[in-house]
Amino acid sequence: MLHRRRPWREELEIIDKTMKSVSGITDPNQMVEVYWDGVGELWPMEHYASLSRRGVEPPKYVVTRSSRFVEHFNPWTQREKLPVLSGGILGEVAYADKPLVISDLDKRLKRDDPGWFYLEGFRTLIALPQYEDGKGLNVGLSLLGPDEEFDESMLPMMHWQASLFGRGTQNLVLRNQLAGALAELDRELQAVGEIQRSLLPHELPRIDGFDLAAWYQTSARAGGDYYDFFPIGEKEWGVFIADVSGHGTPAAVLMAITHAIAHTRPGSPKPVAEVLAHLNSHLAKSYTPLGSFVTAFYATLDPVSGRLIYSSAGHNPPRLLRNGKILSLDEAGGLPLGVMGDQAYPEATAVFQPGDLLLLYTDGITEAMTPPDREGARQLFGEARLDDLLIRHSSDSAGECVARIREEVTKFRAGSAPTDDQTLVAIRRTK
């Protein structure tokens, strides 16, 4: 029976207890049950029903809840077990798109009405819709017998409360659906990331007289940084580093394409200019028409002479540490790969001397940022810090150099997440 209003302090206590109970619930069905337990304490209702127009075509509707159900099913996970009806008084209620009070239900109801089972024996029906885009897609029903009375002044507040709760329940459903979609997307991105990392060298080459180390970290599950080594003849090696514009899956896909083009080029991976021109031509022709591009640095290394022939496609100039000073390998290069199909890449030569350390890196290192200060400003790690770090630790091995830079960049970010992929390749000539 629907009673008259309680004293406001009692109502407030019941509502507060109910709101606390539902605040930590993530299952919409459990949320509805807890909510109606609270409402039942506030406004006792022995007989009820709920209708839904979701997932059915007019004039059909689904009876999602009823006090006359022998077995209760979850409307979200067991919807196929719920009765689907069409027409009758319940159909009128389901598609009314407004609150209804039918006070002569016992006179209007006929035995052949589709809702006879749910409505027989009641005199009054109170229907409160829950709207979505102005449509009452769900309707809650209170059913009163011949001897039951209710306080009509409570209906506006009941309608308001039921509507707000309906929106909250639907938002919870959408949140759960979004969480599921994001979890599935994350699994897919994780798979993409694993495939991407499998394209990187499984181990670094062993080059007589040289010490090598590398590090690779994406800002998301997958990213667009790429480094590689190509054997050339019996002794020489090609050294490659690249950074695809953008982040995430699109960058990872273009990174994989770059890898495939580089590894399927016929013949020896030299001269440097021809390798970069080949990559650029294929990327510009088929893969970067919408503005994507790839910065890259490629060099061939002759371990015996120490000669390094290189060219850059818009990439950060590698740092060459020699006798406590930094040299920048920036004497030859052209536009990033994929920008212009007929771009040429001139070459330059440097000579590795014993003790020299060459550091190749992507801009995720120098563009690492501090957290925002009070004014929202952030600082970049920058080339100057990188150079100073190399000079201060000029005697470190290649592995120690990479570890030191990783440590300093992480400390510089002060707990903030990396905003870009980060890659380091260090090569020291030991003799």
Secondary structure, DSSP 8 states (H G I E B T S, - for coil): -------HHHHHHHHHHHHHHHHT---HHHHHHHHHHHHHHHS--SSEEEEE-TTS-TTEEEEEEETT-SS---TTT-GGGS-EEESHHHHHHHT--S-EEETTHHHH--TTSTTHHHHTT-SEEEEEEEEETTEEEEEEEEEE-TT----GGGHHHHHHHHHHHHHHHHHHHHHHHHHHHHHHHHHHHHHHHHHHHHTS-SS----TTEEEEEEEE-SSSS--EEEEEEEETTTEEEEEEEEESS-HHHHHHHHHHHHHHHHH-SS-S--HHHHHHHHHHHHHHHT-TTS--EEEEEEEEETTTTEEEEEEEB----EEEETTEEEE--SSEES-BTS-TT-----EEEE--TT-EEEEE-HHHHT-B----TTS---B-HHHHHHHHHHHTTT--HHHHHHHHHHHHHHHHTT---SS-EEEEEEEE--
